[in-house]
Amino acid sequence: MAKGKFKSLSITEPVYNKIKEIASRRGFSTLADTIAYLVTLDDIITTSSGNVTTTSGNIIRKFEDLINAYTSKIDEQIRKDAEIIERIDELKELIQSITKTSEKSGKSDKEGKPKKDLCEILADEGVIYESEIVGKIKNRDSFFRKLENVCSAEVFEAKGQRVAIDKGFFEEFMKKLESLDTNDESKIKKVLGTKGHKLLKTLWEGGLVYYDSVNKRWVLSEPESEGEEELEDIDYV
């Protein structure tokens, strides 16, 4: 190590002994070289400490920026989740309101609309075929007697089944039938409609109506009256 001008230095004995120990361990021949080594070492430590402090500060700032970015995203997601939950609650309330309104409306309909009786059903249907109510009505004999005696229905037996016809429907059916001068099925269906055509076909297959080709008209064979019988309650399955 280059020699320069030195000044005298007063140190305590423990410090002196420590410098000698360092000199011996590091292989320095003089105390001056040892002191110069210690000074150089201090400069290195100071410079390194400053760099570490700067680097640590940069790392801390970057870490804080990263945390802030994620915190911002988390806050945004929490806000969105809160809005979604609020909308879900609003939808639940709306559904509950609609359900209650629907239930009230259903009750009003049931309370306000009495169940139709047998005559009203016949009037709506126009024609009731026994084959279509098998399994639905237990006592079909009483059922057809009530249609005939209470509802003033026309009841015929055709093709092994009974057919009950609403009085108003039957009168309209007969008017249309009397106006027909043909047995052409397409023309018959056009005049009588679907229900009337089905009824005519049933009566014809049961031998209760026929077409007079000479006079070109349809003729209905009146069934014999069997008289009134005592009515019984009708049980529905």
Buried (B, 14 or more C-beta within 10 A) or exposed (E): EEEEEEEEEEEEEEEEEBBEEBBEEEEBEEBBBBBBBBEEEEEEEEEEEEEEEEEEEEEEEEEEEEEEEEEEEEEEEEEEEEEEEEEEEEEEEEEEEEEEEEEEEEEEEEEEEEEEEBBEBBBEBBBBBBEEBEEEBEBBEBBBBBBBBEBEBBBBEBBEBBBBBBBEBBEBBBEBBEEBEBBEEEEBBEBBBEBBBBBBBBBBEBEBBEBEEEEEBBEBEEEEEEEEEEEEEBEEE
